[in-house]
Amino acid sequence: MDGGETTVAGAREFEFALQFEPGADDLMDVFLRHDSLSLWSSAIFMNHDHMWRLDHAKGTKEALRAFDEVFLDETRCNECFDVTDCDTGRAYHVLDRQETSQTIYTLRREISQCHSLPHFIRNHVQQGTVFESRRTGDTYRWRVLYPGDYPIGDVYDAVESHLRDGVSVSVSHITSAGNWKATERVATEFSPAHWQVLEAAVEHGYYERPREVSVADLASILDEPRSTVQYRLRTAEDRIVSQFVEQTL
């Protein structure tokens, strides 16, 4: 074992990715229109009848306004992939709202022909399952931690057989469990502008040795002033290092 990851004995993990074509889902269409928008979960719980969760959305003010109009609409289902809509109880509460981020509490009831992906997984694995999710672009990605050697192919077949038009599913990996964090990621503290600079820096080799691009090159790529790019890089790096030191040293 290397990389500092801790493996959980007797536990496995896999990842489902639901992909949505344009027009297949109103909420995913918002993510398709707004590159800055992302949504990830820090806590997901469920029993046979209900699912409740905490989600963290980040994006520009325009992206979050568009997100709110769809996500917080209690007349539609944000988790369904088997039907376009259904009459099930659901409630959303914004617990924290910042300029470019917010935290939402969700409670929804599972009913026939209106199921979330965790419902299918729980029906097969039964107990001891932990979920993590993230939405960006056209993809709703679910990472699942589960005990033992359950036949994940059965879950895949059940999900695939219930997909509505315009939605597809894939399993990206099945591995031993590791690197699950109980604490909230520092990434949620970044603004979309910070994320844009960091992603460009990684994509274009700024952190390679030797560096493949300079700050001036990144500024040209992003069409931003050099001083702005340098400031965003420095503040993002300072935040990452500070949290790393606080949590590990």
Contacts in CASP RR format, 6 or more apart in sequence:
PFRMAT RR
TARGET T0000
AUTHOR 0000-0000-0000
METHOD contacts of the structure
MODEL  1
MDGGETTVAGAREFEFALQFEPGADDLMDVFLRHDSLSLWSSAIFMNHDH
MWRLDHAKGTKEALRAFDEVFLDETRCNECFDVTDCDTGRAYHVLDRQET
SQTIYTLRREISQCHSLPHFIRNHVQQGTVFESRRTGDTYRWRVLYPGDY
PIGDVYDAVESHLRDGVSVSVSHITSAGNWKATERVATEFSPAHWQVLEA
AVEHGYYERPREVSVADLASILDEPRSTVQYRLRTAEDRIVSQFVEQTL
1 7 0 8 1.000
5 178 0 8 1.000
5 179 0 8 1.000
6 178 0 8 1.000
6 179 0 8 1.000
7 176 0 8 1.000
7 177 0 8 1.000
7 178 0 8 1.000
8 145 0 8 1.000
8 176 0 8 1.000
8 177 0 8 1.000
8 178 0 8 1.000
8 180 0 8 1.000
10 147 0 8 1.000
10 148 0 8 1.000
10 177 0 8 1.000
11 145 0 8 1.000
11 146 0 8 1.000
11 147 0 8 1.000
11 148 0 8 1.000
11 176 0 8 1.000
11 177 0 8 1.000
12 145 0 8 1.000
12 146 0 8 1.000
12 147 0 8 1.000
12 148 0 8 1.000
12 149 0 8 1.000
12 174 0 8 1.000
12 175 0 8 1.000
12 176 0 8 1.000
12 177 0 8 1.000
13 143 0 8 1.000
13 144 0 8 1.000
13 145 0 8 1.000
13 146 0 8 1.000
13 173 0 8 1.000
13 174 0 8 1.000
13 175 0 8 1.000
13 176 0 8 1.000
13 177 0 8 1.000
13 178 0 8 1.000
13 180 0 8 1.000
14 143 0 8 1.000
14 144 0 8 1.000
14 146 0 8 1.000
14 152 0 8 1.000
14 171 0 8 1.000
14 172 0 8 1.000
14 173 0 8 1.000
14 174 0 8 1.000
14 175 0 8 1.000
15 141 0 8 1.000
15 142 0 8 1.000
15 143 0 8 1.000
15 144 0 8 1.000
15 171 0 8 1.000
15 172 0 8 1.000
15 173 0 8 1.000
16 117 0 8 1.000
16 121 0 8 1.000
16 141 0 8 1.000
16 142 0 8 1.000
16 144 0 8 1.000
16 156 0 8 1.000
16 159 0 8 1.000
16 169 0 8 1.000
16 170 0 8 1.000
16 171 0 8 1.000
16 172 0 8 1.000
17 139 0 8 1.000
17 140 0 8 1.000
17 141 0 8 1.000
17 142 0 8 1.000
17 169 0 8 1.000
17 170 0 8 1.000
17 171 0 8 1.000
17 172 0 8 1.000
18 81 0 8 1.000
18 117 0 8 1.000
18 139 0 8 1.000
18 140 0 8 1.000
18 141 0 8 1.000
18 142 0 8 1.000
18 167 0 8 1.000
18 168 0 8 1.000
18 169 0 8 1.000
19 138 0 8 1.000
19 139 0 8 1.000
19 140 0 8 1.000
19 167 0 8 1.000
19 168 0 8 1.000
19 169 0 8 1.000
19 170 0 8 1.000
20 28 0 8 1.000
20 29 0 8 1.000
20 32 0 8 1.000
20 138 0 8 1.000
20 139 0 8 1.000
20 140 0 8 1.000
20 166 0 8 1.000
20 167 0 8 1.000
21 138 0 8 1.000
21 166 0 8 1.000
21 167 0 8 1.000
22 29 0 8 1.000
22 32 0 8 1.000
22 138 0 8 1.000
23 29 0 8 1.000
23 166 0 8 1.000
24 164 0 8 1.000
24 165 0 8 1.000
24 166 0 8 1.000
24 167 0 8 1.000
25 81 0 8 1.000
25 84 0 8 1.000
25 167 0 8 1.000
26 70 0 8 1.000
26 76 0 8 1.000
27 67 0 8 1.000
27 70 0 8 1.000
27 71 0 8 1.000
27 76 0 8 1.000
27 78 0 8 1.000
28 135 0 8 1.000
28 137 0 8 1.000
28 138 0 8 1.000
28 140 0 8 1.000
30 37 0 8 1.000
30 63 0 8 1.000
30 66 0 8 1.000
30 67 0 8 1.000
30 70 0 8 1.000
30 71 0 8 1.000
31 37 0 8 1.000
31 38 0 8 1.000
31 39 0 8 1.000
31 135 0 8 1.000
31 136 0 8 1.000
31 137 0 8 1.000
31 138 0 8 1.000
32 137 0 8 1.000
32 138 0 8 1.000
33 66 0 8 1.000
34 59 0 8 1.000
34 60 0 8 1.000
34 62 0 8 1.000
34 63 0 8 1.000
34 66 0 8 1.000
34 67 0 8 1.000
35 137 0 8 1.000
36 58 0 8 1.000
36 59 0 8 1.000
36 60 0 8 1.000
36 63 0 8 1.000
36 192 0 8 1.000
36 195 0 8 1.000
36 196 0 8 1.000
37 57 0 8 1.000
37 58 0 8 1.000
37 59 0 8 1.000
37 60 0 8 1.000
37 63 0 8 1.000
37 64 0 8 1.000
37 66 0 8 1.000
37 67 0 8 1.000
37 136 0 8 1.000
37 137 0 8 1.000
38 57 0 8 1.000
38 58 0 8 1.000
38 59 0 8 1.000
38 134 0 8 1.000
38 135 0 8 1.000
38 136 0 8 1.000
39 55 0 8 1.000
39 56 0 8 1.000
39 57 0 8 1.000
39 67 0 8 1.000
39 133 0 8 1.000
39 134 0 8 1.000
39 135 0 8 1.000
39 136 0 8 1.000
40 55 0 8 1.000
40 56 0 8 1.000
40 132 0 8 1.000
40 133 0 8 1.000
40 134 0 8 1.000
40 135 0 8 1.000
40 185 0 8 1.000
40 188 0 8 1.000
41 53 0 8 1.000
41 54 0 8 1.000
41 55 0 8 1.000
41 56 0 8 1.000
41 131 0 8 1.000
41 132 0 8 1.000
41 133 0 8 1.000
41 134 0 8 1.000
42 54 0 8 1.000
42 55 0 8 1.000
42 56 0 8 1.000
42 184 0 8 1.000
43 53 0 8 1.000
43 54 0 8 1.000
44 51 0 8 1.000
44 52 0 8 1.000
44 53 0 8 1.000
44 54 0 8 1.000
44 118 0 8 1.000
44 130 0 8 1.000
44 131 0 8 1.000
44 132 0 8 1.000
44 133 0 8 1.000
45 51 0 8 1.000
45 52 0 8 1.000
45 53 0 8 1.000
46 52 0 8 1.000
46 110 0 8 1.000
46 116 0 8 1.000
46 118 0 8 1.000
46 119 0 8 1.000
46 122 0 8 1.000
46 131 0 8 1.000
48 110 0 8 1.000
48 122 0 8 1.000
49 109 0 8 1.000
49 110 0 8 1.000
50 107 0 8 1.000
50 108 0 8 1.000
50 109 0 8 1.000
50 110 0 8 1.000
51 79 0 8 1.000
51 106 0 8 1.000
51 107 0 8 1.000
51 108 0 8 1.000
51 110 0 8 1.000
51 116 0 8 1.000
51 118 0 8 1.000
51 119 0 8 1.000
52 105 0 8 1.000
52 106 0 8 1.000
52 107 0 8 1.000
52 108 0 8 1.000
53 105 0 8 1.000
53 106 0 8 1.000
54 95 0 8 1.000
54 103 0 8 1.000
54 104 0 8 1.000
54 105 0 8 1.000
54 106 0 8 1.000
55 103 0 8 1.000
55 104 0 8 1.000
55 106 0 8 1.000
55 133 0 8 1.000
56 101 0 8 1.000
56 102 0 8 1.000
56 103 0 8 1.000
56 104 0 8 1.000
56 184 0 8 1.000
56 188 0 8 1.000
57 64 0 8 1.000
57 67 0 8 1.000
57 71 0 8 1.000
57 101 0 8 1.000
57 102 0 8 1.000
57 103 0 8 1.000
57 104 0 8 1.000
58 100 0 8 1.000
58 101 0 8 1.000
58 188 0 8 1.000
58 190 0 8 1.000
58 191 0 8 1.000
58 192 0 8 1.000
58 195 0 8 1.000
59 100 0 8 1.000
59 101 0 8 1.000
59 192 0 8 1.000
60 100 0 8 1.000
60 192 0 8 1.000
61 99 0 8 1.000
61 100 0 8 1.000
63 192 0 8 1.000
64 100 0 8 1.000
64 101 0 8 1.000
64 102 0 8 1.000
70 76 0 8 1.000
70 78 0 8 1.000
71 78 0 8 1.000
71 92 0 8 1.000
71 104 0 8 1.000
72 92 0 8 1.000
72 94 0 8 1.000
72 104 0 8 1.000
74 89 0 8 1.000
74 90 0 8 1.000
74 91 0 8 1.000
74 92 0 8 1.000
76 85 0 8 1.000
77 83 0 8 1.000
77 85 0 8 1.000
77 86 0 8 1.000
77 88 0 8 1.000
77 90 0 8 1.000
77 108 0 8 1.000
77 114 0 8 1.000
78 90 0 8 1.000
78 106 0 8 1.000
79 108 0 8 1.000
79 115 0 8 1.000
79 116 0 8 1.000
79 117 0 8 1.000
80 86 0 8 1.000
80 114 0 8 1.000
80 115 0 8 1.000
80 116 0 8 1.000
81 117 0 8 1.000
81 159 0 8 1.000
81 162 0 8 1.000
81 163 0 8 1.000
81 164 0 8 1.000
81 167 0 8 1.000
82 113 0 8 1.000
82 114 0 8 1.000
82 115 0 8 1.000
82 162 0 8 1.000
82 163 0 8 1.000
82 164 0 8 1.000
83 113 0 8 1.000
83 114 0 8 1.000
83 164 0 8 1.000
84 164 0 8 1.000
86 111 0 8 1.000
86 113 0 8 1.000
86 114 0 8 1.000
87 111 0 8 1.000
87 114 0 8 1.000
88 108 0 8 1.000
88 109 0 8 1.000
88 110 0 8 1.000
88 111 0 8 1.000
88 114 0 8 1.000
89 108 0 8 1.000
89 109 0 8 1.000
90 106 0 8 1.000
90 107 0 8 1.000
90 108 0 8 1.000
90 109 0 8 1.000
91 106 0 8 1.000
91 107 0 8 1.000
91 108 0 8 1.000
92 104 0 8 1.000
92 105 0 8 1.000
92 106 0 8 1.000
93 104 0 8 1.000
93 105 0 8 1.000
94 102 0 8 1.000
94 103 0 8 1.000
94 104 0 8 1.000
95 103 0 8 1.000
95 104 0 8 1.000
95 105 0 8 1.000
96 102 0 8 1.000
96 103 0 8 1.000
100 191 0 8 1.000
100 192 0 8 1.000
101 188 0 8 1.000
108 116 0 8 1.000
110 116 0 8 1.000
110 119 0 8 1.000
115 162 0 8 1.000
117 140 0 8 1.000
117 142 0 8 1.000
117 159 0 8 1.000
118 129 0 8 1.000
118 131 0 8 1.000
118 142 0 8 1.000
120 155 0 8 1.000
120 158 0 8 1.000
120 159 0 8 1.000
120 162 0 8 1.000
121 129 0 8 1.000
121 131 0 8 1.000
121 142 0 8 1.000
121 144 0 8 1.000
121 146 0 8 1.000
121 155 0 8 1.000
122 129 0 8 1.000
123 158 0 8 1.000
124 150 0 8 1.000
124 151 0 8 1.000
124 154 0 8 1.000
124 155 0 8 1.000
124 158 0 8 1.000
125 146 0 8 1.000
125 147 0 8 1.000
125 150 0 8 1.000
125 155 0 8 1.000
128 146 0 8 1.000
128 147 0 8 1.000
129 144 0 8 1.000
129 145 0 8 1.000
129 146 0 8 1.000
129 147 0 8 1.000
130 144 0 8 1.000
130 145 0 8 1.000
130 146 0 8 1.000
130 180 0 8 1.000
131 142 0 8 1.000
131 143 0 8 1.000
131 144 0 8 1.000
131 145 0 8 1.000
132 142 0 8 1.000
132 143 0 8 1.000
132 144 0 8 1.000
132 145 0 8 1.000
132 180 0 8 1.000
133 140 0 8 1.000
133 141 0 8 1.000
133 142 0 8 1.000
133 143 0 8 1.000
134 140 0 8 1.000
134 141 0 8 1.000
134 143 0 8 1.000
135 141 0 8 1.000
141 172 0 8 1.000
145 177 0 8 1.000
145 180 0 8 1.000
152 171 0 8 1.000
152 174 0 8 1.000
153 171 0 8 1.000
156 169 0 8 1.000
156 171 0 8 1.000
159 169 0 8 1.000
160 169 0 8 1.000
163 169 0 8 1.000
183 247 0 8 1.000
186 239 0 8 1.000
186 240 0 8 1.000
186 243 0 8 1.000
187 195 0 8 1.000
189 239 0 8 1.000
190 198 0 8 1.000
190 236 0 8 1.000
190 239 0 8 1.000
193 232 0 8 1.000
194 232 0 8 1.000
194 235 0 8 1.000
194 236 0 8 1.000
196 222 0 8 1.000
197 218 0 8 1.000
197 222 0 8 1.000
197 224 0 8 1.000
197 229 0 8 1.000
197 232 0 8 1.000
197 233 0 8 1.000
197 236 0 8 1.000
198 233 0 8 1.000
198 236 0 8 1.000
200 206 0 8 1.000
200 218 0 8 1.000
200 221 0 8 1.000
200 222 0 8 1.000
201 207 0 8 1.000
201 213 0 8 1.000
201 218 0 8 1.000
201 233 0 8 1.000
204 212 0 8 1.000
204 213 0 8 1.000
204 217 0 8 1.000
204 218 0 8 1.000
204 221 0 8 1.000
205 211 0 8 1.000
205 212 0 8 1.000
205 213 0 8 1.000
206 212 0 8 1.000
206 213 0 8 1.000
206 214 0 8 1.000
206 215 0 8 1.000
206 218 0 8 1.000
206 233 0 8 1.000
213 221 0 8 1.000
215 226 0 8 1.000
215 229 0 8 1.000
215 230 0 8 1.000
215 233 0 8 1.000
216 226 0 8 1.000
218 229 0 8 1.000
218 233 0 8 1.000
219 225 0 8 1.000
219 226 0 8 1.000
219 228 0 8 1.000
219 229 0 8 1.000
219 230 0 8 1.000
222 229 0 8 1.000
END
